[in-house]
Structures are given as structure tokens and as C-alpha cells.
Amino acid sequence: MSNPASLTADAPDATPGDAWTPPSKGKVGMACLILAESAIFIIFVVAYLFYLGRDTSGPKPGEVLELPILNSICLLSSSVTITLAVRALERGLPRAFLGCWAATIALGGWFLAGTALEWRTLIVKHGLTLQTNLFGTTFYSLVGLHACHVIVGLAMLGIVAALAVAGTVRRAHAPRLEVLAWYWHFVDVVWIVVFTVVYVIGR
């Protein structure tokens, strides 16, 4: 008959590192949200490409659209600043965190203001509205959908900034803010797609 003690001795040592740690609910939830939102953007991008060039009347994209280079640089740069902000909070540097977080908000706000100015020019100078033609309908729908996501992101970033100024954001909150940074990176990646489809291929 086997000795229980010997069986115990022969068994491999169990260490805490061997246990499987499930991902955080926040990361799983954000990943699911990003997948769902990606599907929505795909539908709008396909619709834009499908109706591209089908207008019988102007204005057409090549006649009124200009490359938003500066706006794009600002938005894409905000992915860098929000990453630096989260890393600063992980290292316990609240001032550096707040500075980089505020820079992210400023860059996102600049992008949104640039989008508003572009729309004003298209509407006032060129008479392009949702009802003008298929280009106007699909353009404002796609770019407007992205702008709405930027507004939501800025609102969330603003809330965090207010809490940071009040001194309630701590080092322990870094994982939660990293999840929020995922959303902001998603907004930036979507803009790369929108920029390519609307301002490069579409022109």
C-alpha cells in the first residue's frame, strides 16, 4: 500500500504563480465595447465607399475637402500623452500624470475644434449639408460618428482631470485609467481609418 506521505513528497510544488488569474472585468468590458463599436464603424465605412462617386451633382470630395494634417497630428499625439499619463500614475507621479492628462484633453479638444471649423467651411462656403447629396450624407455620418466618440472620450477625460485636481486620483487607480486609455487609443485608430477612406481614397 502506498504511503500518503511519499505521494505528497513526490507531488510537484504548487506556487501562487501557477494559478490562473482572470482578466479584470473592466478590460473585458472595454474590449467588448471596442469590438461592438468597431462593427458599427465598419458599416459606416462600407456605406461611404459604396456611395462614393455615385453623385450626379456637386460638390464632390475632391472639390471641397482638404487634408486635416494638423488635426490628425494632434489627435494621434494624444495617444502618446495619455500613455505617458498612465505610466506616470503607475510610478506615483501625480503632477506628471495631471500634466500629460491635461495635454491629452487639449490635443483632443484641438482636434474637435478643427473638425467644427471644417464643417463650418463646408456648410457656409460650399453649401454641403446632409441633404445636399450622397457625399454630404455619408461624410457627415461617418466623420460625425467619430466626432461623437471623441466628445464622449473628452467628457470622461475631463471627469478624471477634475478628480485629479481634487486629489482623489491615486496610484491604485492606474489600471482603471489604463482601460480608459484603451478607448482613447481606439478613437485614434478609427481616425486613421476614417482619414484614409475619406481624405485619401475618397478624394
C-alpha positions in Angstrom: 0.0 0.0 0.0 1.3 3.4 -1.0 2.5 5.7 1.7 0.4 9.0 1.6 3.5 10.9 2.8 5.5 9.7 -0.1 2.8 10.7 -2.6 2.8 14.2 -1.1 6.5 14.4 -1.3 6.5 13.3 -5.0 3.9 15.8 -6.0 5.2 19.0 -7.7 5.3 22.1 -5.5 2.3 24.4 -6.1 3.2 28.0 -6.3 0.9 31.0 -6.4 2.3 31.9 -9.8 0.8 28.7 -11.2 -2.7 29.8 -10.5 -4.6 31.4 -13.5 -5.6 35.0 -12.9 -8.7 36.0 -14.9 -8.5 39.4 -16.7 -10.2 42.4 -15.0 -13.8 43.0 -15.7 -13.0 46.5 -16.8 -10.6 45.3 -19.5 -13.0 42.6 -20.7 -15.9 45.1 -20.8 -13.8 47.7 -22.7 -12.6 45.0 -25.2 -16.3 44.0 -25.9 -17.2 47.7 -26.3 -14.4 48.3 -28.7 -15.4 45.2 -30.8 -19.0 46.4 -30.9 -18.1 49.9 -31.9 -15.7 48.6 -34.5 -18.6 46.8 -36.1 -20.6 50.0 -36.3 -17.7 51.9 -37.8 -17.2 49.2 -40.4 -20.8 49.6 -41.5 -20.4 53.3 -41.9 -17.1 53.0 -43.8 -18.6 50.4 -46.2 -21.5 52.7 -46.8 -19.2 55.6 -47.5 -17.2 53.6 -50.0 -20.3 52.1 -51.6 -21.8 55.5 -52.4 -18.5 57.2 -53.3 -18.7 58.7 -56.8 -22.4 58.0 -57.3 -23.5 61.6 -57.0 -24.8 63.3 -60.1 -24.4 66.8 -58.6 -21.7 68.5 -56.6 -19.9 69.4 -54.6 -17.7 66.4 -54.8 -15.0 65.4 -52.2 -12.1 66.5 -54.3 -13.6 69.9 -54.8 -14.1 70.8 -51.1 -12.1 68.5 -48.8 -8.6 69.5 -47.6 -6.3 67.2 -45.7 -6.6 67.8 -42.0 -2.9 67.2 -41.3 -2.6 69.3 -38.1 -5.8 68.0 -36.6 -4.6 64.4 -37.3 -1.2 65.0 -35.7 -2.9 66.5 -32.6 -5.2 63.5 -32.2 -2.6 60.9 -32.8 -0.2 62.6 -30.5 -2.8 62.4 -27.7 -2.3 58.6 -27.7 1.3 59.3 -26.6 0.4 61.8 -23.9 -2.3 59.5 -22.4 0.1 56.6 -22.3 2.7 58.8 -20.5 0.0 59.9 -18.1 -0.9 56.4 -17.1 2.7 55.4 -16.7 3.4 58.5 -14.6 0.5 57.5 -12.3 1.8 53.9 -12.0 5.1 55.4 -10.8 3.4 57.5 -8.3 4.0 60.9 -10.0 0.6 62.8 -9.7 1.9 66.1 -11.2 3.3 64.4 -14.2 0.2 62.4 -14.6 -2.0 65.5 -14.5 0.2 67.4 -16.9 0.1 64.6 -19.5 -3.6 64.0 -18.9 -4.4 67.7 -19.5 -2.2 67.7 -22.6 -4.4 64.8 -23.9 -7.5 66.8 -23.3 -6.0 69.8 -25.0 -5.0 67.8 -28.1 -8.4 66.1 -28.3 -10.1 69.5 -27.9 -8.0 71.0 -30.7 -9.0 68.1 -33.0 -12.6 68.6 -32.2 -12.4 72.4 -32.8 -10.7 71.7 -36.1 -13.5 69.4 -37.1 -16.1 72.0 -36.2 -14.2 74.6 -38.3 -14.0 72.2 -41.2 -17.8 71.6 -41.1 -18.5 75.3 -40.9 -16.4 75.9 -44.0 -18.2 73.1 -45.9 -21.6 74.3 -44.9 -21.2 78.0 -45.3 -18.7 78.3 -48.1 -19.5 75.2 -50.2 -23.2 74.6 -49.2 -22.5 70.9 -48.3 -25.1 69.6 -45.8 -26.6 66.2 -45.0 -29.3 66.8 -47.7 -27.0 68.1 -50.4 -26.1 64.8 -52.0 -24.9 61.3 -51.1 -21.4 62.5 -50.3 -22.7 65.0 -47.8 -24.9 62.4 -46.1 -22.2 59.7 -45.8 -19.4 62.2 -45.0 -21.2 63.9 -42.0 -22.5 60.5 -40.8 -19.0 58.9 -40.7 -17.0 61.8 -39.5 -19.7 62.9 -37.2 -19.8 59.4 -35.6 -16.1 59.6 -34.9 -16.5 63.1 -33.5 -19.2 61.9 -31.1 -16.8 59.3 -29.8 -14.2 62.0 -29.3 -16.7 64.0 -27.3 -17.5 61.1 -25.1 -13.8 60.4 -24.6 -13.1 64.1 -23.7 -16.0 64.0 -21.2 -14.5 61.0 -19.4 -11.0 62.5 -19.5 -12.4 65.7 -18.1 -14.1 63.9 -15.2 -10.8 62.2 -14.3 -8.9 65.5 -14.6 -11.4 67.1 -12.2 -10.9 64.3 -9.7 -7.2 64.5 -10.1 -7.2 68.2 -9.3 -9.3 67.4 -6.2 -6.6 65.0 -5.2 -8.7 61.8 -5.3 -6.9 60.0 -8.1 -4.3 57.6 -6.6 -1.7 55.3 -7.9 -4.1 52.4 -7.3 -6.4 53.8 -9.9 -3.8 53.4 -12.7 -5.3 50.0 -14.0 -8.7 51.7 -14.4 -7.3 54.6 -16.2 -5.4 52.3 -18.5 -8.8 50.8 -19.5 -10.0 54.4 -20.4 -6.8 54.8 -22.3 -7.8 51.8 -24.4 -10.9 53.7 -25.5 -8.9 56.7 -26.5 -6.4 54.6 -28.5 -9.4 53.1 -30.2 -10.7 56.5 -31.2 -7.3 57.3 -32.6 -7.0 54.1 -34.6 -10.5 54.7 -36.0 -9.4 58.2 -37.2 -6.6 56.6 -39.1 -9.2 54.5 -41.0 -11.5 57.5 -41.5 -8.7 59.7 -42.7 -7.5 57.1 -45.2 -11.0 56.4 -46.5 -12.4 60.0 -46.6 -9.4 62.2 -47.3 -7.1 59.9 -49.2 -9.1 57.3 -51.1 -12.3 59.4 -51.3 -10.6 62.4 -52.9 
